[in-house]
Structure formats: C-alpha cells, structure tokens
Amino acid sequence: MATKAAKGLLRQQKRRPLWLPDPGDGPSEAQLRYLKRGLKQAGGKLPLFDEEGQEIPRRTIEACIAHGWAETWIKNPIKPDWLVARLTDAGYRILGKSPPKKPG
C-alpha cells in the first residue's frame, strides 16, 4: 500500500501546467490563431509576432509544439531566445487542411 507521500508524488507527476490543455483537447483560441497564420507562409512558418506587433507568448508556441501541431524549425543566431516554429502535418490536419507535398 502506498504512503501518503508516495500518493502525493504520483499526483504531482501526473499534473501538467495549466496552460497546457489535455492532449485530447483541440487547440485553444490563441493556439488556433497562431497556427492559422502558418497557412499563409512558405513552409508553414509560424509567426513570432501577432497582427498588432506583440510577441506571441512562448507558452502558446510551446503548447503547440508539445501537441505535435508545430515543430521547432531554425535557430536565430541574432536572437537565440526566439522560438521559431513551423506547422507539422498534424498542425495542418488540426486546421482542416492537407499537409503540403514533400519534395522528392
């Protein structure tokens, strides 16, 4: 039988940050806005800034990556703290679009 401390540790391990929805859930409104912007860009590149010039919250980007809807793309040598991402095939599908054909 598990002790109270062991049960508490198991509960902590199962918790996820509040900003990261349950994997069975679809994208939040903020995540959808972010992902949809990749449909208009070559290679599905996702924006660093929103339409008003405000930086996209890092947690939005990280949540999309954690769900597999986006993936990190390139490292920016001038701004290494920027998280540059692009849509994955799953990202296109969650938006109701077909992923682009891969060359070759």
Secondary structure as UniProt FT lines:
FT   HELIX           4..14
FT   TURN            18..19
FT   TURN            23..24
FT   HELIX           29..37
FT   HELIX           38..40
FT   HELIX           42..44
FT   TURN            51..52
FT   HELIX           58..67
FT   STRAND          70..72
FT   TURN            80..81
FT   STRAND          85..87
FT   HELIX           89..94
FT   TURN            95..96
//
